[in-house]
Structure formats: structure tokens, C-alpha cells
């Protein structure tokens, strides 16, 4: 959404397809292509200005069924958290809208242009920190993922739901391709009833 407002859709599409994929021509350190892509995006955001980027955030949307699904989980006593690779300025807005207080995401310091990166492997670490902080038994922890990068997080949870296209075939992980958050919430509530 933000890319379209700053006329960077084609480049963003390319970055989404290629950042994070192993390079065949050069041996890059792990996550280097993601770091490079984020540094390029920072230049776009700085050029547009913080105020302009913030004005685009009300148009950012979250996953299908997010409001009803998250509300039903919170109403039933679940702690809901977000572990996202994307920018914290967008994730924080969505989290606030959904009533979610725990999150991790890639952070941009607008003054220094410093990026505090979150990578796929950090999601499992975040989940483990939440389990420890709230003293939750692992068998009561659910994780939802949609890409191969979410597999470590899904394995760290007691239960997982994978909503991506291809079945990751992980023990204890339910595959619900393209399911909305409301469908995932219904599954969790039925399983824990």
C-alpha cells in the first residue's frame, strides 16, 4: 500500500520476489539481500517524509478476518502477539487497531536511518520470550505462519497453523491454505475448548 502511494510498486514487487532468495552469482551473508532491500526502502521513506508515510498508514490493511478473529481470541483470554518482518510503523498501527500490545517488527529510526532488523529466525526467539515473560506452557502456545521462514516459529510453538499455499508437513501444524485470522481463531478455540 505505501509503495503505491510513493510510486514504487514495480520495485517493491521485485524486492518481494527476490530479497531473501539465495544469490547464485555472489556469496552473500545470510539476510544480506533483505538488509539491502530495507536500506533501499528507507531511502524511499525518508524522501517521502515521515508525515507523508504516516498519512498512508490508515490505508494499510491486515489479514482477512483479523478484527473478528483477534477479538474472539482476546475475549476468550488469549494473549495475541504479532511477529512480523515488516516495518514497525505499520505493524504498530495495526496492532493498536486490533488491541494487540505485544509485537516485534523491523524498526526504523527516522533521524539516524538506523534499522533494527527482524528476520524470519527472530520470530521463534520472540515467541520464546513471550512464553517466558507470561509463563505460558508451551502446549498452550499457538503460532500462525504463511511462509517457509515461519517454520522455526511454528516448531517452537506447541501448536501451529500454516496458511501458506504448500503444506509444510510439520508434526502438530495444521495446514489451512489462505485461511483468514477468523478461521484460525475458530480452530484454536475449538481445540482448546
Secondary structure, DSSP 8 states (H G I E B T S, - for coil): -HHHHTT-HHHHHHHHHHTTS--SSS---TTHHHHHHHHHHHHHHHHH-HHHHHHHGGG---STTHHHHHHHHHHTT---EEEEEEEHHHHHHHHHHHT--EEEEEEEETTTTEEE---HHHHHHHHHHHHHHTT--GGG-EEEE-SGGGHHHHHHSSEEEE-SSS----TTEEE-TT--HHHHHHHHHHHT-
